[in-house]
């Protein structure tokens, strides 16, 4: 009888250990599956977001209209929601939504290019906020800009005295354009009795330790010439250089990594 009891206890222990092991294995499987699905969904959303962004075109934040800004936030929000989906089967709906938003934006962009009236309807018209030494309070109210914000935007652009300004315009992308009076306009080369020579921008020959061979070919030089110039400046290799610039007279300026 005692031997049967011991055998029974031993079998129960074996079954308990098996159940515990099976439980932990199932939990581990679920966790790994969830992680892999999350990674896969994140990669898919990033790829789709990248493709849609390329199709809609790149513009700086300051060049976006309010409509473009809202559409961008909406598409980004949908893309982030795809990452936390429970199943791949639920991916179709947010993916379709992203594509519809992007296609709608592309169509509106094409229509606004072909029709001035549609462009005005979508983007609106610029508003004159200041002209003839007078602030247009009606335009400020329509743009929902108070006087303090108006003055702050002018100070950001370097204008602290309203009497120096001729016209201030609120553009459709939210930027403020300032046109100063003639006597306060910054001097340009044409205002001075000089005849400056034409200058060309410097070219980058090395960036982060990598030679830009197309830039070398553009100035009709080779890697051997570049190394000879760098050795004159005390550099034996370009691997430790952060940036190397070449001006229009083929003078080299190098910046080492730190």
HELIX and SHEET records of a PDB file:
HELIX    1   1 UNK A    2  UNK A   56  1                                  55    
HELIX    2   2 UNK A   61  UNK A   63  5                                   3    
HELIX    3   3 UNK A   66  UNK A   83  1                                  18    
HELIX    4   4 UNK A   88  UNK A   90  5                                   3    
HELIX    5   5 UNK A   91  UNK A  114  1                                  24    
HELIX    6   6 UNK A  116  UNK A  123  1                                   8    
HELIX    7   7 UNK A  137  UNK A  143  1                                   7    
HELIX    8   8 UNK A  147  UNK A  156  1                                  10    
HELIX    9   9 UNK A  162  UNK A  164  5                                   3    
HELIX   10  10 UNK A  182  UNK A  184  5                                   3    
HELIX   11  11 UNK A  189  UNK A  191  5                                   3    
HELIX   12  12 UNK A  213  UNK A  218  1                                   6    
HELIX   13  13 UNK A  223  UNK A  232  1                                  10    
SHEET    1   A 4 UNK A 134  UNK A 135  0                                        
SHEET    2   A 4 UNK A 127  UNK A 131 -1                                        
SHEET    3   A 4 UNK A 165  UNK A 170 -1                                        
SHEET    4   A 4 UNK A 176  UNK A 180 -1                                        
SHEET    1   B 4 UNK A 210  UNK A 211  0                                        
SHEET    2   B 4 UNK A 203  UNK A 207 -1                                        
SHEET    3   B 4 UNK A 241  UNK A 246 -1                                        
SHEET    4   B 4 UNK A 252  UNK A 256 -1                                        
END                                                                             
